[in-house]
């Protein structure tokens, strides 16, 4: 697999990630997060920090889930590795917040870790399918 393959895979995975995550954050769970995290939310989103995180995080999904699954040739491996990556990264974020921030809600920890697990499994699976398409 060439550098141009990985670049195309990355660029085509970006909209998959944003579509799924923005549906969750902007529509499905918007009220849940606002209600439970109101005291922690900034008045304005720092878009440079947000996009920097997202663009790096997608590299992580590709590196730890999609590419190994493409090398072994199984969608199930993409879903499993994506789920594991999402679980561990979201658990790191939420449990660190719970340990260091005053009154970080347990229900947010549980919901957010579950969401990260699902999000990364779906994105890694979608990215795997894109990668298989690019290889054909």
N, C-alpha and C positions, 0 to 999 in steps of 0.2 A: 504494500500500500504506500502510495507516494504522498508527499507533502500536499499536493493539490487535492488529493482524495480527502485528507484530514481537514483541510481548510473548507472544502465543500460540505463535508459532514458537519463540521462545527456551524457553519453559516446556516445550514438547513435545520439544525437542531434548535437554534435560537428561537425561531417562531413557535416550535412545538412547546418548548419550556414556557415561554411567555403566555401562550394561549392557555395552557393548563393552569399555571400559577395565578394568572390574573383573573381567570374564571373563579378560582377559589377565593383569592384575597379580595377581589373587587365585587363579587356577586354572592357566592354561596356563604362564605364565612365572614363577610365584612362586619356585620353587626356583632357577631361573636367576639371578634378581636377588639372592636371599638369599646364594647361593653366591659370586657375584661382587662384591657390594657390602657384605658383612657389616661390614667395617671402617668403612664410611661411615654405616651405618644408626643412627638414634636409637633409644633404648629405647622411646620413646612417639612416636606420630605427632602432629604439631601440626595438629589438625583445622581450626583457624581458617585457618591458612596454606594447607592443602591445598584446602579448599573455596573460599577466596578465589581461588586460582589457577584451579581448575576452572571456576568461574562466569565468570571473566574470559576464560578460554581459549575457552569456548563462544561468547562474543560475537565473538571473533576469527574463529572458523570461519564464523559467520553473516556477518560483515562482509566477509571476504576471499574466501569461496567460495560460500556458499549464496545470498546476495542477488544477487550478480552473475549467478549461474546462473539464478535465477528471472527476472531481468530479460531474459536472452537466451533463456530457455526450453529449456535443454538439461541433461539429467542428466549427460552426459559432461563438461560444463564444471564442474559441481559436483564431480564426482569428481577431475578434473584440478586444479582450484584448491585443493580440500581436500588432495589429495596434496602439492601444492607447499607449501601453508601448513604442513602437518605436517612435511615434509622440512626446511624452513628453520628452523622453531622448534625441532624436536628436535635438529637439527644444531647450532644455536646453544647449546643447553643442554649437549649431550654433548661437543662440541669445546671449549667453555669449561671444562667440568669437567676434560677431559683436559689442557688447558693450565695449569690452576691448582691441581689437586688431585694429591697424590702418588699415583702408581700407579693412576689411573683406567683401568679395563681397556678395551682396544681392542675386545674382543668385545662388551662392553656398548655401546660407541659404535655399532658396526655394527648390532646387533640393535635397539637403541632407536631409531635413526634410521629403520630399516625399519618398525618398529612405528608410530612417529609418522606416517609417510607413509600406511600402511594405515589406521590409526585415523581420521585426519582425512578421508581419501577416503571411508571408509564412513560416518562421521558426517555429512559434508557431503552425501553422496548421500541418506542417510536424511532429513536435514533438508530437502533439496530436495523430496523426495516428500511430506513433511508440508506444506511450503509450497504445493505444487500442490494438495494436498487441501484446504487451508484456503481457497485462492482459488476453488475450485469450489463 
